[in-house]
């Protein structure tokens, strides 16, 4: 197995960030309506809006920031590790698993499958190394979901490339595991 190319980048899908931004603004709007519904009773309004406002703020601010820095990729994988568009690089030894996370959807007689990968880390505190725009979904699901909507390759091809980076970084340059037996030599047996 040859070594993987130096970098794998997955571009951002701007429509997803726009929809999440609208969802965050809607949650903030609901919180503002609850707070201002009764101006004389401010404290009950604040207590009622408190479960809605922080997720709305995280969604709105995180996805607005993602739209502003749209030139950075959603994910960049190198031999050093994974970079999620901002923040530090997460080393490969912190990655526990990478797997396809497409969801089958059946509507109006058609069946499609979403294109996504999940990345699970060995320690939960590794999630703090992610950009804060991913914290809400990462802490809720305990994984990072990467949409492959804007990627040119299929999810299986991206998964194989990421696993090749991970295997190369963990010391298995040729793709064989330590202690594996030699491959048998192929030969033609005469009649």
C-alpha positions in Angstrom: 0.0 0.0 0.0 1.5 3.3 -1.0 1.5 6.3 1.4 -1.5 8.6 1.1 -1.3 12.0 -0.5 -0.2 14.8 1.9 -3.6 16.4 2.5 -7.3 15.5 2.3 -9.7 18.5 2.4 -13.5 18.3 2.7 -15.0 21.7 1.6 -17.8 23.4 3.5 -21.4 23.1 2.4 -22.6 26.7 2.9 -26.3 25.9 2.6 -26.2 23.7 5.8 -24.5 26.6 7.7 -27.2 29.0 6.5 -30.0 26.7 7.6 -28.4 26.3 11.0 -27.9 30.0 11.3 -31.6 30.5 10.6 -32.4 27.9 13.3 -30.2 29.7 15.8 -31.8 33.1 15.0 -35.3 31.5 15.4 -34.4 30.1 18.8 -33.0 33.5 19.8 -36.2 35.1 18.5 -38.3 32.7 20.6 -36.3 33.6 23.7 -36.7 37.3 23.0 -40.4 36.9 22.6 -40.7 35.0 25.9 -38.6 37.6 27.7 -40.5 40.6 26.4 -44.0 39.1 26.6 -44.5 40.5 30.1 -42.2 43.5 30.7 -43.3 43.7 34.4 -42.3 40.1 35.1 -38.7 40.0 33.8 -37.4 37.2 36.0 -40.0 34.5 35.0 -39.4 35.4 31.4 -35.6 34.9 31.8 -36.1 31.6 33.5 -38.5 30.4 30.8 -36.1 31.5 28.0 -32.9 30.1 29.6 -33.2 26.6 28.0 -33.7 28.1 24.5 -31.3 31.0 24.4 -27.8 29.3 24.9 -28.3 26.7 22.1 -29.7 29.4 19.9 -26.7 31.6 20.6 -24.3 28.8 19.9 -26.0 27.8 16.7 -26.3 31.4 15.4 -22.8 32.6 16.4 -21.0 29.3 15.3 -22.6 29.1 11.9 -22.3 32.8 11.3 -18.6 32.4 12.0 -18.5 29.4 9.6 -20.1 31.4 6.9 -17.6 34.2 7.4 -14.6 31.9 7.2 -16.1 29.9 4.3 -12.7 29.6 2.6 -11.4 27.2 5.2 -12.3 23.6 4.7 -14.7 21.8 7.0 -12.1 19.1 7.6 -8.4 18.8 6.7 -6.6 15.6 7.3 -2.8 15.2 7.3 -0.3 12.8 8.8 -0.3 15.0 12.0 -4.1 14.7 12.6 -7.4 16.3 11.9 -8.1 20.0 11.6 -11.8 21.2 11.8 -11.5 24.6 10.2 -10.1 26.4 13.3 -8.5 25.6 16.5 -5.6 23.1 17.1 -5.0 19.9 15.2 -6.4 16.8 16.8 -3.7 14.1 16.7 -4.6 10.7 15.2 -3.9 8.9 18.5 -6.9 10.7 20.0 -9.2 9.3 17.2 -11.0 6.1 18.3 -13.1 5.5 15.2 -14.2 6.9 11.8 -17.3 5.4 10.3 -19.9 6.2 7.6 -23.0 7.8 9.2 -25.4 8.2 6.3 -29.0 8.0 7.1 -31.5 6.5 4.7 -34.5 8.7 3.9 -37.6 7.5 2.1 -40.0 10.2 0.9 -42.5 10.3 -2.0 -41.5 6.9 -3.3 -37.8 7.8 -3.5 -35.0 6.4 -1.3 -31.8 8.4 -0.7 -29.0 8.3 1.8 -27.3 11.3 3.3 -23.5 11.6 2.9 -21.8 11.9 6.2 -19.0 10.5 8.4 -18.8 10.3 12.2 -15.6 10.7 14.1 -15.4 9.4 17.6 -12.6 10.3 20.0 -10.9 8.3 22.7 -11.5 10.9 25.4 -14.5 13.1 25.8 -12.2 16.1 26.6 -10.8 16.0 23.1 -14.1 17.5 22.0 -12.9 20.8 23.7 -10.2 21.0 21.0 -12.8 21.3 18.3 -14.1 24.7 17.2 -16.7 26.0 19.5 -19.2 26.0 16.6 -19.2 22.2 16.8 -19.5 21.9 20.6 -23.3 21.7 20.8 -23.7 18.8 18.4 -20.4 17.1 19.5 -21.3 17.0 23.2 -24.9 15.9 22.5 -23.9 13.0 20.2 -20.5 12.3 21.5 -19.2 12.3 18.0 -18.4 14.8 15.2 -20.6 14.5 12.1 -18.9 15.7 8.9 -21.2 16.3 6.0 -19.8 15.1 2.7 -22.3 16.9 0.6 -19.7 19.2 -0.9 -17.0 16.5 -1.3 -16.2 15.1 -4.7 -15.5 11.6 -3.5 -18.0 9.0 -2.2 -18.2 8.5 1.6 -16.5 5.1 1.3 -13.6 6.7 -0.6 -13.2 9.5 1.9 -13.3 6.9 4.8 -10.6 4.8 3.2 -8.4 7.9 2.7 -8.9 8.9 6.4 -8.1 5.4 7.6 -5.0 5.4 5.5 -3.8 8.6 7.2 -4.6 7.2 10.6 -2.7 3.9 9.9 0.2 5.8 8.4 0.4 8.1 11.4 0.2 5.3 14.0 3.3 3.7 12.6 2.1 1.2 10.0 3.6 2.7 6.9 3.1 -0.2 4.6 -0.4 -1.0 5.8 0.5 -4.3 7.4 0.0 -5.0 11.0 3.0 -6.0 13.2 3.3 -9.8 13.5 1.3 -10.5 10.3 2.6 -13.4 8.3 4.2 -12.9 4.9 1.9 -12.9 1.8 2.3 -16.1 -0.1 4.0 -15.9 -3.5 1.7 -16.5 -6.4 2.8 -19.0 -9.0 1.4 -20.8 -11.9 0.9 -24.5 -11.4 1.5 -26.6 -14.6 -0.9 -29.2 -15.9 
